[in-house]
Amino acid sequence: IASQRAIGDHAGNKSVTIGLEALNRFECYLLNTMDDLSEHIDAIDRPHIKAMYDTFHANIEEADPIGAYTRNRKNVVHIHISENDRGVPGRGHIPWKETFSAIRKSGYDDWLTIEAFGRSLKDLAAATKVWRDFSEGPEAVYREGYKHIRDGWKAAA
């Protein structure tokens, strides 16, 4: 905690906010849920150390991904839009209608970043256990993903 407080102070001096991310248990053994992450951020108690919500990790670790976001919204400064297989957002089984609705109702009005993986970056693919492609290529990810976010955000209004 002490080192993260020092990092938070330094980030504040540079006008930077750091978003820590809860990662699923298959990738990390520390801070797997949004509740654990939010409790940790509260303990750090620095305004420039906050949370990032990721739909992929929440799909694995949270019994109620929407509730996990809603309960911990006070600490969320960034959101990763990621499908259950890390492919094209909108092609899998993440509950997007409810997700966009919860995000919008919470007052979040900042970046929604697509996080999708393929096999083209060998080290990243190995680290994230991606052994097959989940899209036809990057263009499908950004074209369909952007449309999915735009339409989902509009429908949640």
LOZA-162593 format. One record per residue (C-alpha): residue number from 1; residue in three letters; x, y, z. Coordinates in nm, 2 decimals. Each point is the difference from the previous one (the first is absolute). Layout:
<atoms>
ATOM  num  residuo      px      py      pz
ATOM  NUM      ALA       X       Y       Z
...
</atoms>
This chain:
<atoms>
ATOM  num  residuo      px      py      pz
ATOM    1      ILE    0.00    0.00    0.00
ATOM    2      ALA    0.28    0.25    0.09
ATOM    3      SER    0.17   -0.04   -0.34
ATOM    4      GLN   -0.34    0.05   -0.18
ATOM    5      ARG   -0.06    0.31    0.20
ATOM    6      ALA    0.33    0.14   -0.11
ATOM    7      ILE   -0.08   -0.09   -0.36
ATOM    8      GLY   -0.34    0.17    0.05
ATOM    9      ASP    0.17    0.31    0.13
ATOM   10      HIS    0.24    0.01   -0.29
ATOM   11      ALA   -0.29   -0.06   -0.25
ATOM   12      GLY   -0.18    0.29    0.16
ATOM   13      ASN    0.30    0.23   -0.04
ATOM   14      LYS    0.00   -0.09   -0.37
ATOM   15      SER   -0.38    0.03   -0.04
ATOM   16      VAL   -0.03   -0.36   -0.09
ATOM   17      THR   -0.25   -0.25    0.13
ATOM   18      ILE    0.09   -0.37    0.02
ATOM   19      GLY   -0.28   -0.25   -0.06
ATOM   20      LEU    0.07   -0.34    0.17
ATOM   21      GLU   -0.18   -0.30   -0.15
ATOM   22      ALA   -0.15   -0.30    0.16
ATOM   23      LEU    0.13   -0.30   -0.20
ATOM   24      ASN   -0.15   -0.35   -0.01
ATOM   25      ARG    0.15   -0.28    0.21
ATOM   26      PHE    0.15   -0.17   -0.30
ATOM   27      GLU    0.23    0.30   -0.07
ATOM   28      CYS    0.06    0.14    0.35
ATOM   29      TYR   -0.05   -0.10    0.36
ATOM   30      LEU   -0.03    0.35    0.15
ATOM   31      LEU   -0.32    0.21   -0.02
ATOM   32      ASN   -0.22   -0.21   -0.22
ATOM   33      THR   -0.34    0.17    0.08
ATOM   34      MET   -0.12    0.36   -0.01
ATOM   35      ASP   -0.09   -0.02    0.37
ATOM   36      ASP    0.36   -0.10    0.09
ATOM   37      LEU    0.15    0.26   -0.24
ATOM   38      SER   -0.23    0.28    0.13
ATOM   39      GLU    0.09   -0.09    0.37
ATOM   40      HIS    0.37    0.01   -0.10
ATOM   41      ILE   -0.04    0.34   -0.17
ATOM   42      ASP   -0.19    0.13    0.31
ATOM   43      ALA    0.29   -0.11    0.22
ATOM   44      ILE    0.26    0.17   -0.23
ATOM   45      ASP   -0.21    0.32    0.04
ATOM   46      ARG    0.15    0.20   -0.28
ATOM   47      PRO   -0.22    0.19   -0.25
ATOM   48      HIS    0.23   -0.09   -0.29
ATOM   49      ILE   -0.02   -0.38    0.06
ATOM   50      LYS   -0.33   -0.13   -0.13
ATOM   51      ALA   -0.16   -0.31   -0.16
ATOM   52      MET   -0.06   -0.13   -0.35
ATOM   53      TYR   -0.30   -0.22   -0.07
ATOM   54      ASP    0.05   -0.27   -0.26
ATOM   55      THR   -0.30   -0.20   -0.13
ATOM   56      PHE    0.22   -0.30   -0.09
ATOM   57      HIS    0.14   -0.04    0.35
ATOM   58      ALA   -0.34    0.07    0.17
ATOM   59      ASN   -0.16   -0.27   -0.22
ATOM   60      ILE    0.24   -0.25    0.16
ATOM   61      GLU    0.02    0.12    0.36
ATOM   62      GLU   -0.32    0.17    0.09
ATOM   63      ALA   -0.32   -0.18    0.09
ATOM   64      ASP   -0.18    0.32   -0.10
ATOM   65      PRO    0.22    0.21   -0.23
ATOM   66      ILE   -0.25    0.29   -0.02
ATOM   67      GLY   -0.03    0.01    0.38
ATOM   68      ALA    0.38   -0.01    0.03
ATOM   69      TYR    0.03    0.31   -0.23
ATOM   70      THR   -0.28    0.18    0.17
ATOM   71      ARG    0.12   -0.06    0.36
ATOM   72      ASN    0.35    0.12   -0.09
ATOM   73      ARG   -0.08    0.28   -0.24
ATOM   74      LYS    0.14    0.26    0.23
ATOM   75      ASN    0.35   -0.12   -0.08
ATOM   76      VAL   -0.03   -0.07   -0.37
ATOM   77      VAL    0.18    0.23   -0.24
ATOM   78      HIS    0.03   -0.22   -0.31
ATOM   79      ILE   -0.19   -0.29   -0.16
ATOM   80      HIS    0.12   -0.27   -0.22
ATOM   81      ILE   -0.27   -0.13   -0.24
ATOM   82      SER    0.10   -0.36   -0.06
ATOM   83      GLU   -0.19   -0.30   -0.11
ATOM   84      ASN   -0.01   -0.33    0.19
ATOM   85      ASP    0.26   -0.15   -0.24
ATOM   86      ARG    0.19    0.33   -0.05
ATOM   87      GLY   -0.13    0.01   -0.35
ATOM   88      VAL   -0.23    0.25   -0.17
ATOM   89      PRO   -0.22    0.18    0.25
ATOM   90      GLY   -0.36   -0.10   -0.06
ATOM   91      ARG    0.06   -0.35   -0.14
ATOM   92      GLY    0.02   -0.18    0.33
ATOM   93      HIS   -0.21   -0.03    0.31
ATOM   94      ILE    0.08    0.30    0.22
ATOM   95      PRO   -0.33    0.16    0.10
ATOM   96      TRP    0.06    0.32   -0.19
ATOM   97      LYS   -0.35    0.15    0.03
ATOM   98      GLU    0.02   -0.01    0.38
ATOM   99      THR    0.37    0.09    0.00
ATOM  100      PHE   -0.05    0.32   -0.21
ATOM  101      SER   -0.31    0.09    0.20
ATOM  102      ALA    0.19   -0.03    0.33
ATOM  103      ILE    0.30    0.20   -0.12
ATOM  104      ARG   -0.22    0.27   -0.14
ATOM  105      LYS   -0.23    0.02    0.30
ATOM  106      SER    0.31    0.03    0.23
ATOM  107      GLY    0.09    0.33   -0.17
ATOM  108      TYR    0.32   -0.14   -0.15
ATOM  109      ASP    0.08    0.22   -0.30
ATOM  110      ASP    0.36   -0.08   -0.10
ATOM  111      TRP    0.19   -0.24   -0.22
ATOM  112      LEU   -0.13   -0.35   -0.08
ATOM  113      THR    0.30   -0.18   -0.15
ATOM  114      ILE   -0.03   -0.32   -0.20
ATOM  115      GLU    0.24   -0.27    0.12
ATOM  116      ALA    0.02   -0.29   -0.24
ATOM  117      PHE    0.28   -0.24   -0.07
ATOM  118      GLY    0.11   -0.21   -0.29
ATOM  119      ARG    0.32   -0.20   -0.08
ATOM  120      SER    0.19    0.27   -0.19
ATOM  121      LEU    0.20    0.11    0.31
ATOM  122      LYS    0.17   -0.33    0.09
ATOM  123      ASP    0.11    0.09    0.36
ATOM  124      LEU   -0.34    0.16    0.09
ATOM  125      ALA   -0.19   -0.29   -0.16
ATOM  126      ALA    0.21   -0.25    0.21
ATOM  127      ALA   -0.05    0.21    0.32
ATOM  128      THR   -0.37    0.02   -0.05
ATOM  129      LYS   -0.04   -0.36   -0.11
ATOM  130      VAL   -0.14    0.10   -0.35
ATOM  131      TRP    0.06   -0.30   -0.23
ATOM  132      ARG   -0.25    0.09   -0.27
ATOM  133      ASP   -0.13    0.31   -0.17
ATOM  134      PHE   -0.34    0.13    0.12
ATOM  135      SER   -0.06    0.22   -0.30
ATOM  136      GLU    0.08    0.03   -0.36
ATOM  137      GLY    0.25    0.28    0.08
ATOM  138      PRO    0.05    0.33    0.18
ATOM  139      GLU   -0.24    0.18   -0.23
ATOM  140      ALA   -0.29   -0.22    0.12
ATOM  141      VAL    0.09    0.08    0.36
ATOM  142      TYR    0.01    0.37   -0.04
ATOM  143      ARG   -0.29    0.04   -0.25
ATOM  144      GLU   -0.24   -0.24    0.17
ATOM  145      GLY    0.12    0.09    0.35
ATOM  146      TYR   -0.05    0.37   -0.06
ATOM  147      LYS   -0.34   -0.05   -0.14
ATOM  148      HIS   -0.09   -0.24    0.29
ATOM  149      ILE    0.11    0.27    0.26
ATOM  150      ARG   -0.17    0.28   -0.19
ATOM  151      ASP   -0.33   -0.18   -0.04
ATOM  152      GLY    0.01   -0.15    0.35
ATOM  153      TRP    0.07    0.34    0.16
ATOM  154      LYS   -0.28    0.16   -0.20
ATOM  155      ALA   -0.25   -0.27    0.09
ATOM  156      ALA    0.09    0.04    0.37
ATOM  157      ALA   -0.11    0.36    0.00
</atoms>
